[in-house]
Amino acid sequence: MVALIKEVLPEVADMLPNWIVVLVDIAAIFILAWLLYIAINRATKLFVKLRSANETETRLKRTKTAASVIVSVSKYVIMFIAIAAAVGELGLKSAMNSMLAAAGIGGIALSFGAQSLVKDMFTGMFMLFEDQISVGDYVRIGDIEGTVENVGLRTTTIKNYTGELSIIPNGSIGTLTNYTRSDGMVCVNVTITYESDTERALEAMFDECRRFAENSDGIAWNPQQVGVTGLTDAGVALRVTVNVKPTERWSVERKLLQNVKERFDKDGIAVSYQKFIVLKANGE
């Protein structure tokens, strides 16, 4: 930047103090780094948009994940180079050369006690190489459950059902449950009273599940009458299962429970529920 000023306005450049020249050069370095990062980010988004028209859903998820990783890696690389160049502008050429040496990166991180950062990045690399998670997958990590919004080398971003974003360091990820990679199963569990006809209730539940599966356009299939799963204080616990497509289990479960409840009301089958009896002091 200062070199450009010297070519255009040499008199003005000669009047500038040395510390202003250094600050201008450092500011120009970080501005250029920021513009380069924005350009890479927009280029990857454009690439994903152009590929989305001709890709299958699975390949599109992998493309989005790869684009997310490219943006994440480029951010750290550009930041590191900009900081190294700024150190060089301060007159510490030997320090700049050391920072640019590949072997020096790990030493710098460890010298500042950044072992957790290294752990996050190594875990992120293994997650990506093993294809454990992709952008758009519905996952549960610890107590956090939702859709994967971004996968980077250091962090993974999860958006839950109500819209909150959770940013999880990759190094802290222990058990990861991915609901998107395989078909699921809906368990329709209903507890009826002991006075109700168990066989009739099971037939009604199975009939509703079968009818739903036949009209679901392949979302649900293979309903199975499991039967009685428990005899409790509340009543007789019954279960019918249905196989479903990935990520459809929750909507299917809600719909089936609604259908079964309406069917029970129609057939006069009593669902068990807790009853409370309040006694007054005079025994009434």
VENKA-V637234 format. One record per residue. RES is the residue in three letters. SS is DSSP state (H for helix, E for strand, C for the rest). NEAR is the number of other C-alpha atoms within 12 Angstrom. Layout:
BEGIN
res=RES ss=SS near=NEAR
res=RES ss=SS near=NEAR
END
This chain:
BEGIN
res=MET ss=C near=22
res=VAL ss=H near=28
res=ALA ss=H near=17
res=LEU ss=H near=15
res=ILE ss=H near=18
res=LYS ss=H near=16
res=GLU ss=H near=13
res=VAL ss=H near=13
res=LEU ss=C near=15
res=PRO ss=H near=14
res=GLU ss=H near=11
res=VAL ss=H near=16
res=ALA ss=H near=20
res=ASP ss=H near=17
res=MET ss=H near=15
res=LEU ss=C near=18
res=PRO ss=C near=13
res=ASN ss=H near=16
res=TRP ss=H near=15
res=ILE ss=H near=18
res=VAL ss=H near=24
res=VAL ss=H near=23
res=LEU ss=H near=20
res=VAL ss=H near=24
res=ASP ss=H near=26
res=ILE ss=H near=26
res=ALA ss=H near=21
res=ALA ss=H near=23
res=ILE ss=H near=28
res=PHE ss=H near=25
res=ILE ss=H near=20
res=LEU ss=H near=20
res=ALA ss=H near=27
res=TRP ss=H near=22
res=LEU ss=H near=18
res=LEU ss=H near=22
res=TYR ss=H near=25
res=ILE ss=H near=19
res=ALA ss=H near=18
res=ILE ss=H near=24
res=ASN ss=H near=23
res=ARG ss=H near=18
res=ALA ss=H near=18
res=THR ss=H near=25
res=LYS ss=H near=22
res=LEU ss=H near=17
res=PHE ss=H near=21
res=VAL ss=H near=24
res=LYS ss=H near=18
res=LEU ss=H near=15
res=ARG ss=H near=20
res=SER ss=C near=19
res=ALA ss=C near=13
res=ASN ss=C near=14
res=GLU ss=C near=16
res=THR ss=C near=12
res=GLU ss=H near=19
res=THR ss=H near=20
res=ARG ss=H near=19
res=LEU ss=H near=24
res=LYS ss=H near=30
res=ARG ss=H near=28
res=THR ss=H near=29
res=LYS ss=H near=34
res=THR ss=H near=36
res=ALA ss=H near=29
res=ALA ss=H near=31
res=SER ss=H near=36
res=VAL ss=H near=33
res=ILE ss=H near=28
res=VAL ss=H near=29
res=SER ss=H near=29
res=VAL ss=H near=25
res=SER ss=H near=26
res=LYS ss=H near=26
res=TYR ss=H near=23
res=VAL ss=H near=23
res=ILE ss=H near=28
res=MET ss=H near=23
res=PHE ss=H near=26
res=ILE ss=H near=28
res=ALA ss=H near=31
res=ILE ss=H near=27
res=ALA ss=H near=30
res=ALA ss=H near=31
res=ALA ss=H near=29
res=VAL ss=H near=26
res=GLY ss=H near=23
res=GLU ss=H near=27
res=LEU ss=C near=22
res=GLY ss=C near=17
res=LEU ss=C near=16
res=LYS ss=H near=16
res=SER ss=H near=16
res=ALA ss=H near=20
res=MET ss=H near=24
res=ASN ss=H near=21
res=SER ss=H near=21
res=MET ss=H near=27
res=LEU ss=H near=25
res=ALA ss=C near=17
res=ALA ss=H near=15
res=ALA ss=H near=13
res=GLY ss=H near=18
res=ILE ss=H near=24
res=GLY ss=H near=21
res=GLY ss=H near=18
res=ILE ss=H near=21
res=ALA ss=H near=19
res=LEU ss=H near=16
res=SER ss=H near=12
res=PHE ss=C near=13
res=GLY ss=C near=13
res=ALA ss=C near=16
res=GLN ss=H near=17
res=SER ss=H near=19
res=LEU ss=H near=25
res=VAL ss=H near=27
res=LYS ss=H near=24
res=ASP ss=H near=26
res=MET ss=H near=31
res=PHE ss=H near=23
res=THR ss=H near=28
res=GLY ss=H near=34
res=MET ss=H near=27
res=PHE ss=H near=20
res=MET ss=H near=28
res=LEU ss=H near=29
res=PHE ss=H near=17
res=GLU ss=C near=11
res=ASP ss=C near=20
res=GLN ss=C near=27
res=ILE ss=C near=40
res=SER ss=C near=39
res=VAL ss=C near=35
res=GLY ss=C near=32
res=ASP ss=C near=37
res=TYR ss=E near=33
res=VAL ss=E near=33
res=ARG ss=E near=28
res=ILE ss=E near=29
res=GLY ss=C near=17
res=ASP ss=C near=16
res=ILE ss=E near=26
res=GLU ss=E near=28
res=GLY ss=E near=33
res=THR ss=E near=33
res=VAL ss=E near=40
res=GLU ss=E near=31
res=ASN ss=E near=37
res=VAL ss=E near=42
res=GLY ss=C near=40
res=LEU ss=C near=36
res=ARG ss=C near=34
res=THR ss=E near=34
res=THR ss=E near=43
res=THR ss=E near=36
res=ILE ss=E near=35
res=LYS ss=E near=26
res=ASN ss=C near=23
res=TYR ss=C near=17
res=THR ss=C near=11
res=GLY ss=C near=14
res=GLU ss=C near=16
res=LEU ss=E near=19
res=SER ss=E near=25
res=ILE ss=E near=26
res=ILE ss=E near=31
res=PRO ss=E near=27
res=ASN ss=H near=33
res=GLY ss=H near=26
res=SER ss=H near=23
res=ILE ss=C near=30
res=GLY ss=C near=17
res=THR ss=C near=16
res=LEU ss=E near=24
res=THR ss=E near=23
res=ASN ss=E near=27
res=TYR ss=C near=29
res=THR ss=C near=28
res=ARG ss=C near=21
res=SER ss=C near=17
res=ASP ss=C near=20
res=GLY ss=E near=25
res=MET ss=E near=27
res=VAL ss=E near=33
res=CYS ss=E near=30
res=VAL ss=E near=38
res=ASN ss=E near=33
res=VAL ss=E near=39
res=THR ss=E near=37
res=ILE ss=E near=37
res=THR ss=C near=25
res=TYR ss=C near=24
res=GLU ss=C near=18
res=SER ss=C near=22
res=ASP ss=C near=23
res=THR ss=H near=28
res=GLU ss=H near=21
res=ARG ss=H near=21
res=ALA ss=H near=38
res=LEU ss=H near=34
res=GLU ss=H near=26
res=ALA ss=H near=34
res=MET ss=H near=41
res=PHE ss=H near=35
res=ASP ss=H near=26
res=GLU ss=H near=33
res=CYS ss=H near=40
res=ARG ss=H near=26
res=ARG ss=H near=22
res=PHE ss=H near=29
res=ALA ss=H near=28
res=GLU ss=H near=17
res=ASN ss=C near=13
res=SER ss=C near=22
res=ASP ss=C near=12
res=GLY ss=C near=17
res=ILE ss=C near=26
res=ALA ss=E near=34
res=TRP ss=E near=26
res=ASN ss=E near=25
res=PRO ss=E near=28
res=GLN ss=E near=26
res=GLN ss=E near=26
res=VAL ss=E near=22
res=GLY ss=E near=27
res=VAL ss=E near=24
res=THR ss=E near=21
res=GLY ss=E near=18
res=LEU ss=E near=18
res=THR ss=C near=17
res=ASP ss=C near=15
res=ALA ss=C near=19
res=GLY ss=C near=24
res=VAL ss=E near=29
res=ALA ss=E near=29
res=LEU ss=E near=37
res=ARG ss=E near=33
res=VAL ss=E near=35
res=THR ss=E near=34
res=VAL ss=E near=39
res=ASN ss=E near=31
res=VAL ss=E near=31
res=LYS ss=C near=26
res=PRO ss=C near=24
res=THR ss=C near=27
res=GLU ss=C near=25
res=ARG ss=H near=29
res=TRP ss=H near=25
res=SER ss=H near=19
res=VAL ss=H near=31
res=GLU ss=H near=31
res=ARG ss=H near=18
res=LYS ss=H near=23
res=LEU ss=H near=36
res=LEU ss=H near=31
res=GLN ss=H near=21
res=ASN ss=H near=25
res=VAL ss=H near=38
res=LYS ss=H near=27
res=GLU ss=H near=19
res=ARG ss=H near=25
res=PHE ss=H near=31
res=ASP ss=H near=16
res=LYS ss=H near=13
res=ASP ss=H near=18
res=GLY ss=C near=19
res=ILE ss=C near=28
res=ALA ss=C near=27
res=VAL ss=E near=30
res=SER ss=C near=24
res=TYR ss=C near=17
res=GLN ss=C near=13
res=LYS ss=C near=8
res=PHE ss=C near=6
res=ILE ss=C near=8
res=VAL ss=C near=9
res=LEU ss=C near=8
res=LYS ss=C near=7
res=ALA ss=C near=6
res=ASN ss=C near=6
res=GLY ss=C near=7
res=GLU ss=C near=7
END
